[in-house]
């Protein structure tokens, strides 16, 4: 039986409610759970990016949240992916979508034949990309012979509505305490050694502004970038203060706009001189997020086009470790990602899954913390590779001013692993993969294709397929996809009829 009897989750946003619900659903009933949640709005939730990858469907089921639950209780819509519009002020525009493994001929991947055919774009052969161009959507069928079965989808969501849905699912097993943390009490378990110059510190309790003191065996910090609880351990640690690595200061501006009749099947990301602007299309509104450098704030506000409900600076970067002593930092308390892809939500879900696998069995947590931190750093590194590949630009347009967002972003791209990935792909279309990467081969191929990276050559085995057969195969794929897409309904109509069907079924 677990030696951990009391767990406290601190935070008032998406990460806190999602973590509390996951622990409620997965942990045995003899573990007491408490959620300390202040009334303050979690502004930083807009940094989760408002789109999810396909794995959110299964994760929600683990939380006992079905797709009908999501649709009935939030204003979420379906999403084929993120559409990058003239990325980095270049001609590169593409849907960064979700897809099962691409087809192969005689064991050779599709992209090699596309390269051999003299093309750079994969989109004509991806049904979700073609459906997205005309705003069409339908659930992929289970019949794997159907072309649409290869597509995958995520959701466009409002973080505050999603957080409220998770909060509504909390039962009496989770004691919700509406208060703010006024003080974090810590104690030194072991003095620093000469070798590490760090102390072994743990949290002994949380003093709340309502006069209550809360104590636990394990503390989970979901308080956002400030990491109100976790940072207390770092402040009392005698090691040099360099907790956040690779930090880059940016400004986020967020607003809610009225939606027109159209309901795109993507989140639209427009490159601007000062940075980028993303529109997420919900059933009743548009969520707009603009990101820039602080130096370009006035230009970004002018281009934002709406009164800002949130305007805040944030540091994109990660902590050296996410578990210290008896405290775990989850989500943005451990790692703040620029919300360009579904990576922020992917990392939050991976944090929670990793925590569930490593819930301590005794009050001695060093083994669990070591493994958690190893996997956390690996996830951070692999996610940074994918996001960094968006800024691995050989040349920026001459029209961009010096010292802009784009210059700063490209200067931050570095590292042997990313160089190896790009070099091998540019040379012969080879995909270099590392263990347990959150982004798969399809994600990388769509990214390379969208950014118009064309390999110098292709897999020589592709030459086994006669040119005429290859051309017929590619043309046939494209024609079948266009035929299927022409029969699909517009996203808004599909969603309306699906909701009507689900409502009827619910009332039976």
C-alpha positions in Angstrom: 0.0 0.0 0.0 1.2 3.5 -0.8 3.0 5.4 2.0 1.8 8.7 0.5 -1.5 9.7 2.2 -1.9 13.4 1.5 -1.3 15.2 -1.8 -1.9 18.9 -2.3 -2.3 20.5 -5.8 -1.8 24.3 -5.9 -3.1 26.3 -8.8 -6.2 27.9 -10.3 -6.0 27.1 -14.0 -6.1 24.4 -16.6 -3.0 22.5 -15.3 -4.3 22.4 -11.7 -7.8 21.2 -12.6 -6.5 18.6 -15.1 -4.0 17.3 -12.6 -6.5 17.1 -9.8 -9.0 15.2 -12.0 -6.3 12.8 -13.2 -5.3 12.0 -9.6 -8.9 11.6 -8.6 -9.5 9.1 -11.4 -6.3 7.1 -11.1 -5.2 7.0 -7.4 -6.7 4.7 -4.8 -9.4 6.1 -2.5 -7.2 6.1 0.6 -5.0 9.0 -0.7 -6.4 12.3 0.4 -6.3 15.0 -2.3 -6.6 18.8 -1.8 -6.7 21.5 -4.4 -5.8 25.0 -3.3 -7.3 27.4 -5.9 -7.5 31.1 -5.6 -10.2 33.2 -7.2 -7.7 35.0 -9.5 -8.1 34.4 -13.2 -5.3 32.2 -14.7 -4.2 34.6 -17.4 -1.2 32.4 -18.3 -3.6 29.7 -19.6 -3.7 31.4 -22.9 -0.1 30.2 -23.4 -1.3 26.6 -23.8 -2.1 27.6 -27.4 -5.8 26.6 -27.7 -5.2 23.5 -29.9 -4.6 19.9 -29.0 -3.0 16.9 -30.7 -5.1 13.7 -31.3 -3.8 12.2 -28.1 -6.1 14.5 -26.1 -9.1 12.2 -27.0 -7.6 9.2 -25.1 -6.3 11.4 -22.3 -9.8 12.8 -21.8 -11.2 9.4 -21.6 -8.8 8.6 -18.8 -10.2 11.6 -17.0 -13.8 10.3 -17.7 -14.4 13.1 -20.1 -15.9 12.0 -23.4 -16.0 13.9 -26.7 -19.7 14.6 -26.2 -18.8 16.0 -22.7 -16.3 18.3 -24.3 -18.7 19.5 -27.1 -21.7 20.0 -24.8 -19.8 21.8 -22.0 -17.3 23.9 -23.9 -17.3 25.9 -27.1 -14.6 23.6 -28.6 -14.5 22.7 -32.3 -12.6 20.1 -34.4 -9.1 20.8 -35.7 -7.1 19.3 -38.5 -4.0 21.2 -37.3 -2.3 24.6 -37.3 -2.1 26.6 -40.5 1.1 28.6 -40.9 0.5 31.6 -43.2 3.6 33.0 -44.9 5.8 31.8 -42.1 8.8 34.1 -41.3 7.4 36.5 -43.9 8.4 34.0 -46.7 6.1 32.2 -49.2 6.0 29.1 -46.9 2.3 28.4 -46.0 1.1 25.0 -44.9 -1.2 23.0 -42.6 0.8 21.4 -39.8 -1.7 18.6 -39.4 -2.1 15.2 -37.8 -1.9 12.0 -39.8 -1.3 8.3 -39.4 1.8 6.9 -41.1 2.0 7.9 -44.8 1.6 5.3 -47.5 4.7 3.5 -48.9 5.5 1.7 -52.1 7.7 -1.4 -51.8 8.8 -0.3 -48.4 9.8 3.3 -49.4 8.2 6.3 -47.8 5.8 8.6 -49.7 8.1 11.6 -49.4 10.9 9.9 -51.4 8.6 9.4 -54.3 7.4 13.0 -54.1 11.0 14.1 -54.2 11.7 11.8 -57.1 8.6 13.2 -58.9 10.2 16.7 -58.6 7.8 18.1 -56.0 8.3 19.6 -52.5 4.7 19.5 -51.1 3.1 16.5 -49.5 -0.2 18.3 -49.0 -1.8 17.0 -52.3 -1.5 13.5 -51.0 -2.8 14.2 -47.4 -6.6 14.1 -47.1 -6.7 16.3 -44.0 -4.7 19.0 -45.7 -7.1 18.9 -48.7 -10.2 18.9 -46.5 -8.9 21.8 -44.6 -8.5 23.9 -47.7 -12.2 24.0 -48.2 -13.2 23.9 -44.5 -14.5 20.3 -44.7 -14.7 17.9 -41.7 -15.9 14.5 -40.8 -14.8 11.9 -38.2 -12.3 9.5 -39.7 -14.0 6.1 -40.2 -12.8 2.9 -38.6 -12.6 1.2 -41.9 -8.9 1.5 -42.8 -9.7 1.0 -46.5 -11.3 4.5 -46.5 -8.9 7.3 -47.4 -10.2 9.5 -44.6 -9.2 6.8 -42.0 -5.6 7.9 -42.3 -6.4 11.4 -41.0 -6.3 12.4 -37.4 -7.8 15.4 -35.6 -7.4 17.5 -32.5 -9.5 20.2 -30.9 -9.6 24.0 -30.9 -10.5 25.0 -27.4 -10.9 27.9 -24.9 -8.5 27.1 -22.0 -10.8 28.7 -19.4 -13.8 26.7 -20.6 -11.8 23.5 -20.7 -10.5 24.2 -17.2 -14.0 24.7 -16.0 -15.1 21.4 -17.5 -12.4 19.5 -15.6 -13.2 21.3 -12.4 -16.9 20.3 -12.8 -15.8 16.7 -12.8 -14.1 16.8 -9.4 -15.8 14.8 -6.8 -15.8 15.0 -3.0 -12.6 13.0 -3.1 -10.8 16.3 -3.9 -11.1 18.9 -1.2 -11.2 22.3 -3.0 -9.9 25.1 -0.8 -10.6 28.6 -2.2 -7.7 30.6 -0.9 -4.3 32.0 -1.9 -0.9 30.9 -0.7 0.7 33.5 1.6 3.8 31.6 2.6 5.6 28.3 1.8 7.3 26.8 4.7 10.4 24.7 4.0 13.1 22.9 6.0 16.6 21.6 5.2 16.8 17.8 5.4 20.5 17.6 4.6 23.2 20.3 4.5 25.0 21.0 1.2 28.0 18.9 0.3 31.2 20.3 -1.1 30.6 18.4 -4.3 27.1 19.7 -5.1 26.8 22.9 -2.9 23.1 22.2 -2.8 20.8 21.4 0.2 18.2 18.7 0.4 15.1 20.8 1.1 11.5 19.8 1.5 8.2 21.7 2.0 6.6 21.4 5.4 3.4 23.3 4.8 1.5 26.0 3.0 0.1 29.0 4.9 -3.1 30.3 3.3 -4.5 33.8 3.4 -7.6 32.5 5.1 -5.5 31.6 8.2 -5.5 27.9 7.3 -2.3 25.8 7.2 -2.2 22.8 4.8 0.4 20.0 5.1 0.9 17.1 2.8 3.4 14.3 1.9 3.6 15.5 -1.8 3.1 19.0 -3.2 2.2 19.5 -6.8 2.8 23.0 -8.2 0.4 24.1 -11.0 0.6 27.8 -10.3 2.0 28.7 -13.7 5.3 30.4 -14.7 5.8 31.9 -11.2 5.8 28.4 -9.7 4.7 29.9 -6.3 5.3 26.7 -4.4 8.3 25.1 -6.2 10.3 28.3 -6.4 10.4 28.4 -2.6 12.6 25.3 -2.7 14.9 27.0 -5.2 15.1 30.2 -3.2 16.2 28.4 -0.1 18.7 26.2 -2.0 22.3 27.4 -1.8 23.1 26.5 -5.4 23.6 29.3 -8.0 20.2 30.7 -9.1 19.9 29.6 -12.7 16.7 27.7 -12.5 15.2 28.7 -15.9 17.3 27.7 -18.9 17.1 29.0 -22.5 14.8 31.8 -21.4 13.6 34.2 -24.0 11.3 37.1 -22.9 8.2 37.6 -25.1 4.9 39.5 -24.8 1.5 37.8 -25.3 -1.7 39.8 -26.1 -5.0 37.9 -26.0 -8.6 38.9 -26.9 -11.9 37.3 -27.7 -13.6 38.4 -31.0 -16.9 37.8 -32.6 -16.9 35.0 -35.1 -18.2 35.2 -38.7 -20.2 32.5 -40.3 -17.1 30.6 -41.5 -15.7 27.9 -39.2 -12.2 26.9 -40.4 -10.9 23.5 -39.4 -7.5 24.9 -38.3 -5.9 27.4 -36.0 -4.6 30.2 -38.3 -1.1 31.5 -37.5 -0.1 34.6 -39.4 3.6 35.7 -39.5 4.0 39.4 -38.8 7.1 41.6 -38.8 6.9 41.9 -35.0 6.2 38.1 -34.4 3.0 36.2 -35.1 -0.7 36.2 -34.6 -3.0 33.2 -34.1 -6.8 32.9 -34.4 -8.6 29.9 -32.9 -12.1 29.4 -34.2 -14.6 28.3 -31.6 -18.3 27.8 -32.0 -19.2 31.2 -30.6 -16.1 33.3 -30.9 -12.5 33.7 -32.1 -9.7 33.6 -29.6 -6.8 35.8 -30.9 -3.3 35.6 -29.5 -0.5 37.9 -30.6 3.1 37.2 -29.6 6.0 39.7 -30.1 9.2 40.9 -28.4 8.7 43.6 -25.7 10.5 46.1 -27.9 7.8 45.7 -30.6 4.8 46.0 -28.2 3.2 49.1 -29.7 3.4 47.7 -33.2 1.9 44.4 -32.1 -1.0 46.1 -30.2 -1.9 48.2 -33.2 -2.0 45.1 -35.4 -3.9 43.0 -32.8 -7.1 44.6 -34.0 -9.1 44.3 -30.7 -9.0 45.4 -27.1 -6.7 43.2 -25.2 -8.2 41.2 -22.3 -4.7 39.9 -21.4 -1.4 41.5 -22.1 1.6 40.0 -20.3 5.3 39.3 -20.6 6.5 35.7 -20.3 9.8 33.9 -20.4 9.9 30.9 -22.7 12.2 28.4 -21.1 12.4 25.4 -18.7 13.7 24.6 -15.2 16.7 22.5 -14.7 14.5 19.9 -13.0 10.9 19.6 -12.3 10.9 17.5 -9.1 12.8 18.6 -6.0 12.3 17.1 -2.6 8.6 16.6 -2.0 7.4 19.0 -4.7 6.7 18.5 -8.4 6.2 21.4 -10.9 3.7 20.6 -13.5 3.0 22.4 -16.8 4.1 26.0 -17.0 5.5 25.8 -13.5 8.2 23.7 -15.0 8.3 24.6 -18.7 6.9 27.6 -20.6 6.7 27.0 -24.4 5.9 29.5 -27.1 2.4 28.3 -28.1 3.0 27.8 -31.8 2.1 24.1 -31.9 0.1 21.7 -29.7 3.4 21.3 -27.7 2.2 23.1 -24.6 -0.8 20.8 -24.1 1.2 17.8 -25.2 3.8 18.5 -22.5 1.2 19.2 -19.8 -0.4 15.8 -20.5 3.0 14.1 -20.5 3.8 15.7 -17.2 0.6 14.4 -15.7 1.1 10.9 -17.1 4.7 10.8 -15.9 3.5 11.8 -12.4 0.9 9.1 -12.3 3.5 6.5 -13.2 5.9 7.7 -10.5 3.6 8.5 -7.5 5.9 7.7 -4.6 5.3 4.6 -2.6 7.2 6.0 0.5 8.1 9.4 1.8 11.5 8.9 0.4 11.1 10.2 -3.2 14.6 10.5 -4.6 14.3 7.5 -7.0 11.0 8.8 -8.4 12.3 12.3 -8.6 15.5 11.2 -10.5 13.5 9.3 -13.1 10.9 12.0 -13.4 13.5 14.7 -14.1 15.4 12.5 -16.6 12.2 12.0 -18.6 11.1 15.6 -18.2 14.4 16.9 -19.6 14.2 14.4 -22.5 10.7 15.7 -23.4 11.8 19.3 -23.2 14.7 18.7 -25.4 12.7 16.8 -28.0 9.9 19.4 -28.0 12.5 22.2 -28.4 13.9 20.4 -31.4 10.5 20.5 -33.2 9.7 24.1 -32.3 13.3 25.1 -33.1 13.0 23.6 -36.6 10.4 26.3 -37.3 13.1 28.9 -36.9 15.9 27.0 -38.7 15.8 29.5 -41.5 18.7 30.0 -43.9 17.7 33.5 -44.9 15.3 36.0 -43.6 13.6 38.6 -45.9 15.6 41.8 -46.3 12.5 43.8 -45.5 12.5 42.6 -41.8 14.0 45.2 -39.5 17.2 44.4 -37.6 16.8 43.0 -34.0 13.3 41.9 -34.6 11.4 38.8 -33.2 12.7 36.8 -36.2 16.4 37.6 -35.8 16.2 36.8 -32.1 14.3 33.5 -32.7 16.8 32.3 -35.4 19.7 33.1 -33.1 18.3 30.8 -30.4 18.2 27.8 -32.7 21.2 25.7 -32.0 22.3 22.2 -31.0 23.9 19.1 -32.5 20.6 17.1 -32.5 18.7 19.6 -34.6 21.6 20.1 -37.0 21.8 16.3 -37.5 18.0 16.1 -38.2 18.1 18.9 -40.7 21.4 17.8 -42.4 20.2 14.2 -42.9 16.8 15.3 -44.3 18.3 17.9 -46.6 20.8 15.4 -47.9 18.6 12.5 -48.8 15.2 12.7 -47.0 16.3 10.7 -44.0 14.4 11.2 -40.8 16.6 11.1 -37.7 14.6 10.0 -34.7 15.4 9.9 -31.0 13.7 7.7 -28.4 10.2 8.7 -27.2 9.9 11.9 -29.2 6.5 13.6 -28.7 6.4 14.6 -32.4 6.3 11.7 -34.9 7.7 11.2 -38.4 4.6 12.5 -40.0 4.8 15.7 -38.0 8.4 16.2 -39.1 7.7 15.5 -42.7 4.8 18.0 -42.8 7.1 20.6 -41.2 9.9 20.0 -43.7 7.5 20.0 -46.6 5.8 23.2 -45.4 9.1 25.0 -45.0 10.0 23.9 -48.5 13.0 21.8 -47.5 13.7 19.6 -50.5 16.2 16.8 -50.1 19.1 16.8 -52.6 18.3 13.1 -53.4 16.0 10.3 -52.3 16.1 6.7 -51.2 17.7 4.8 -54.1 15.3 1.9 -53.5 12.6 4.2 -54.9 14.1 3.6 -58.3 12.8 0.0 -58.2 9.4 1.5 -59.0 9.1 2.5 -62.7 8.4 6.2 -63.3 5.1 5.6 -65.0 3.9 3.4 -62.1 5.0 6.0 -59.6 3.2 8.8 -61.4 0.0 6.8 -61.8 0.1 5.9 -58.1 0.6 9.5 -57.0 -2.1 10.8 -59.4 -4.5 8.1 -58.3 -4.0 9.1 -54.6 -4.6 12.7 -55.4 -7.7 12.0 -57.4 -9.2 9.7 -54.7 -8.6 12.3 -52.0 -10.2 15.0 -54.1 -13.3 12.8 -54.7 -13.7 12.0 -51.0 -13.2 15.6 -49.9 -15.8 16.8 -52.4 -18.4 14.6 -50.6 -17.5 15.8 -47.1 -19.7 18.4 -45.3 -18.5 21.9 -44.2 -17.2 21.9 -40.7 -20.0 24.1 -39.3 -22.7 21.9 -40.8 -21.1 18.7 -39.7 -20.8 20.0 -36.1 -24.3 21.3 -36.1 -25.8 17.9 -37.2 -23.5 16.0 -34.8 -24.6 18.1 -31.9 -28.3 17.6 -32.9 -27.7 13.8 -33.1 -25.9 13.7 -29.7 -28.7 15.8 -28.1 -31.3 13.4 -29.4 -29.4 10.4 -28.2 -28.8 12.0 -24.8 -32.6 12.6 -24.3 -33.6 9.1 -25.2 
